[in-house]
Amino acid sequence: MPLALLPATLFGLLIGSFLNVVAHRLPRGESLATPGSHCPSCAAPVKPWDNIPVLSWLLLRGRCRSCDAPIAARYPIVETVTAVLFAAVVAVHLHDTTMLVLGLVLVAFLVPIALIDLDHRLILNKLTGPAAVLALVLGTALDPGGEVERLIAGAAAGGALLLPSLLVPGGMGMGDAKLVAVLGLYLGRGVAAAFLVAFVVGTLVGLALVLRKGMAAGRKTAIPFGPFLALGGVVGLLAGDELVDVYLDAF
Ligand SMILES: [Zn+2]
């Protein structure tokens, strides 16, 4: 098992590096392929050996080799988080090919979805659409018997958020409803745990903001819900079945 974690981590670092590009370029309508990586300050192309995930950032001490402009710490952090999540998915689902594949694909979508929602308050159809299609195709191919549960979970979870997103302006958006539906298509009944975690953590962070900034300013600070749903999705992916079982046993 530890043997499988090394390639999972290295693969996660590479994918994380690409997800940084996705999160930066997709909302700006830029091509993901061209031009190659370049410094946003001086536009110098990044040499391949300066583009090694995490390592290059550390060796360059977070600065561009050409112009010395700082490179945001977010890049190596996103690479590290993606690598840790890939390793965790492999560790948890090593003997369940369906959840292994669905889990890695889901993580690869959740990382840019959370980042773009933080940056732009947007959950792009360009990400939730392909995520839903891949869930259907991979889920049906790998585990046809479980597809009905995942479809029901997706429809129920998306439907549950659709109404509040239509009724409460400025609260949840349609993008949130679509994202929960996607989580259902990947997690099946584990989407319940994902939503619960997102709701509880989102509420706690909202309360913390109100306490720190005071009621008026805190309530005005709109926080996007997508990152919390992404966090819930990760928890549901790694521990969803256990959490749902604990809940069902307790009540
Ligand atoms: Zn530069």
Residues whose N, C-alpha, C, O or C-beta is under 5 A from the ligand:
A	BS01	ZN	C39 S41 C42 A43 C64 S66 C67 D68 A69
